[in-house]
Amino acid sequence: MERPLLVYTTFADAETALAVGEDLVRERLCACVNVLPGMASVYAWKGAIERGREVVAILKTREGLADALGAALKARHPYETPIILHLPVAGADPDTAAWIVAETGGEGAPQPGPTG
């Protein structure tokens, strides 16, 4: 079975993170997006040290979707240079891994078909 992958990113606010996350889940690029508000950040940007409030978004997907998810996230993200980190998963509960694969249309998962 394909291995799960976590993708870490940040947004300026929860509403944007949830809207982008909902699009990505709807497109089956990830099975779930956790949005964690209330993060304070200190970072270097264009030669200056900046501070800001952000939210963390953790996207649950599978390794085979890393590039497609990254491209879709970058295309929708309001930041000029969004942070997109792939966090490999060393292990996962088999039911959790199967759920991620199923919800993202992975190998062996039922594929969406025509309705009617």
Protein Blocks (a to p, Z undefined) as FASTA:
>chain_A
ZZddddddddfbfklmmmmmmmmmmnopafbdcddehiacdddeehiacddddddddddd
dfklmmmmmmmmmmmpmbfbacddddddfbdcfklmmmmmmmnopghiacdddeZZ
